Structure formats: C-alpha cells, structure tokens
Amino acid sequence: MKPITRDVLINALLRYFPETPRVSIEAMSDEKLRIMFQHINNENSFKIRQMDYISI
C-alpha cells in the first residue's frame, strides 16, 4: 500500500471540515495532518461498528 500524500490528507480533511479555510489546513505539519486523519478514520470506524451492532 502506498503512503497517503499530503494533498490527499488535505483534501480529505477539507471534506470533513468544509468550513475551515484551505490555508489553515495547508499550514499544518505533516505529522498533525496524519494525526487528524487517523483520528477521523478511527471515529468513523467506531460509528460503522456501532451501526453494524445495532443492525444485528
């Protein structure tokens, strides 16, 4: 699996936080972008697992 590029992380975060100006997200360090992306990914995975549990 190829590493996720900075542009992909920025675009993903802009979709999740549409009210945030692009320059604010672009100003973040690579590490902070990865941490935020991972946090959102974990949060969404948790929500999906909850929905699967409820639908059983």
Buried (B, 14 or more C-beta within 10 A) or exposed (E): EEEEEEEEBBEBBBEBEEEEEEEEBEEBEEEEBBEBBEEBEEEEEEEEEEEEEEEE
